[in-house]
Amino acid sequence: MPAFNWTCPHCGRDQSVVDQKYHDIAVPINVGGSAEGNVSACALAIGCANPDCKKTSVWFSVRRNRGFNSNYAVNNDADPLYHRRAIPTSSAKNQPSFVPEPLVEDYTEACLIRDDSPKASATLARRCIQGMIRDFCGIKKATLAKEIEALRALVDEGQAPAGVTHETVDAIDHVRSIGNIGAHMEKEIDLIIPVDPDEAQVLIELIEMLFEEWYVARDTRQRKLAAISKIGADKKQLIADGRAVSNALIPPGNNDGQAGV
């Protein structure tokens, strides 16, 4: 098997998968003929090469075999009759502790049920987006549509939180054009509407983008500014304690502070 690039869903580490970290198996299902034709139960596993993770990811599927013999190799080129990720149970990415727990819970559950119940997944995703607007931007209105409108006004006035841009608001607003979500975006977020897994995935990816561009970027900015402030405070304390060395005490032409020859 040629090596291929892969990102571990447990730790998020990009890596190249080689034979030693890849295992798949297909077991023919013999039930004396079936409407689905000759099929096999398949399992695929990849072990993470990151020494700090080393977790295994597993997928299960049911696929049609090639040809008429039930022992033929499975047809991996055709869509599977069934396919599910088993470990980890969802595609949710680990989020840092400074992202509010209720938002992470909604996001994680939206990922978990995306394929089994995309309507409920989309509802949780929209609630998570609304929660971010309320928590990060401090906007709370009767509906998500009105909150997006208020957020756009803040951006237009230059008063939006750092990281919130016109592109950000446009990305949120564009969600309204996805299928039937667009026709009901102004309704209450608990309204269940028809939506397919691909549409639910778009909402999930928007959440991940906002986590990164809002919460992660804010934390990074705060930590860098705090480090700069600490350096400045330490230097001031050196002067206050009389521990700073004046350039006047260093003889000209000698940078190491020793007397010139």
N, C-alpha and C positions, 0 to 999 in steps of 0.2 A: 504494500500500500504506500503510495507517495505521501510524504508529509504534507499537512495543510495547516493553515492558520486558524486559530480558535481562541475564543475568550472564555475563560472559566466563569460560569454563572455564580459560583460560590464566592470567589475572591476578586473577580473582575480583571485578573491578570491575562494579558495577551501572551500567546505562546504558540509554538509549532508542535503539532501532534505527530508523534512517530509511532511505529508499530508497537513498541513496548507499552504505550499508554492508550492503546486503542483495542477494543475487543467487540466483535459482533457475532451473533449466532442466530440461525434460523431453523426452526423445527417445523416440519410439515404437519399440517392438521389433516388427519384422515378420518372422516366421518361418513364414508360411503357415498360421497357425492353431495354437493351443496349448491344452492343458487348462486353463491359467490364464485364458484369454480374451485380450482385447487389453490389453496392458500397456505401460508406459513405464519407462525407466531415468531416475531423477531424481537431481539433485544440488542441494544447498542450501548456500550459504556466507554467513557473517556476518563482517564485519571489525570488530575491536575499535576503539572510538573513543578509548581511553585512549592518549595520545601516548607513554607509557612502555612500551606493549605492542604495539599495532597488529598483533597476530597474527590469522590467519584460522582460523575454525572451519568444518569441512566435514562434511556428512552425505550418505550415499548411500542410495538406497532403490529398490525396484521396486514400482510401484503399478498397480492396474487403472485403465483409462481409463473415462471416462464414456461410456455408450452403446455402440454396436456398431462404430463407426468407429474404427480404430486411431489416427487422428490427433486424436481428441477429447481435450480436456484431461483430465488425470489426476484421479481421484477422491480428493481429499485427506481426505475425510470417512471413508473406509473404512480399516481396518487395512492397513498395507503388507504385501506378500508377503515383503519383506526390508527391513531398516532397520539401518544401522550408522553409528556415529560414526567418521569417518576421521581427522580432525585436531581436537583431540588424540585419541589412540587410546582414552582412557578418561575417566571422569568424576572421577578422583582429583584432589583439591585439593592444591595445594602446601602442604607442611608446613614449619614453621620448623626450623632446624638443631638446636635443643635437644631435639627429639623423637628418641629413639634410632633409628638407621638401620634396624635389623632390623624394628622396628615399622612404619616407613614403607614398607619393602619389601613386607611382608605385606599392608598396606593397599592399596598401589598395585596389586599383582598381583591382589588380590581384586576391585578395581574393574575391572581390565582384562579378566578372564575371567568376569565376572558373568553375561553373557548366553550365552556359548558353553559354559561349564561351571559352572553355579550350585552344584553339589555341591562342587567344588573351591574355588570362591570362598568358600562358607560355612565350609569347613574352615580356609582361611587367615584368614578374619575371626575365627573363634573362637580361633585360635592367637594372633592379634594382641591380642585382648581379654585372653587369659590372660597374654601377655607384659606388658601394661600393669599388670595386677594384681601381677605379680611385680616389675617394675621400679619403678613409682610407689609401690606400697603395701608392698613388701617382704614379700609373702606367697608362699610356695612350698609347695604340697601335691601329693599324688599325682594329683589330678584337679581340673578346673576347678570342679566342683560344690563340692568341699571348700574350695577357695580362696574362692569366693563366700561360703560359710558363715563362714569365718574373717574375711573382710572385713566382713560384717554384724556380727560380734561386736565388731570394733574400733569400728565406728560406734556401736553400742549403748553401749560403754564410754567413748565420747568420746575415743578414742585414734587415730582414723583421720587420715590426712594431710589438710591443708586442701584443701577442694574435694570431698572424698568425703563424700557425704551419704546418708541413707536413700533418697532418690529415685534417687541414682546406682546404689546396689546393687539397688534394685527394678528399674531399667531393665535392668541386666545380667541379673538373675534372670528377668525377663519373657521374655527371649530363649528360655528353656527351653520356653516354651509355643508356639513357632512350629513348626507342622508336626511332622515326625518328629524335629526337633532336640530337642524337649522330652523325648522318650522315651529319648534317647541322650546327654543332656548330661553325665551322670555318667561316661560312657565316656571313653577316651583321645581327645584332640583330633584325632588323625590318622585316626579312623574316618570313612570316607566314607559318607554317608547321603543318602537322597532329599531334595531341596530344590529349590524353584523360584526363578527370578530375583527375584521380589518379596521372598521370605524372605531371600535373600542380601542384598538392598538394605537391609533393616531392620538387619542386622548391620553393614553398612558405615556407615550413618547413626549407629549407636550408637558406632562407633569415632570418627567425626568429632566427635561430641559429647564424648566422653571426652578426645580430644586438646585440645579447646577448654577444657573445664572443669577439666582436670587440669594438663596441661603448659603451655598458654598462660597460664592464670590464675596458675599458680605463678611463671612467669617474669615476668609483669607485676607481681605482688606483690613479688617479690625486687628488681626494678629500682626500684620506688617506695620501698621500705624502704632500699635502698642510697643513693638520692638524699637521703633524709632524714638518714641517718647521716653522709653526707659533709658536709651543711650543718652539722650539729652539730659534727663534727670540725674544720671550717674555723673556726667561731666560737671554739672552744676554743683553736685555734692562734693566733688573733688576740690573745686575752688573754695567752697564754703569751709571745708575742713583744712584748708591750707596745704593740700597735698599736690596741687598743680605746680608744674615746673615752669617758671617764667623764662622766655627766650632771652631775657636780659642777662640771665645767669650763665648762658652758654657762650663761651668765647667765640668771636667771629672766625669763620673759616674752618670750624671744627664741628661737624655734625654729631659726633658721638659724645659731646659734652666734656671731653678731656682738654686740658690746657694745650694751647698750640706750641709747637717746637720753634 
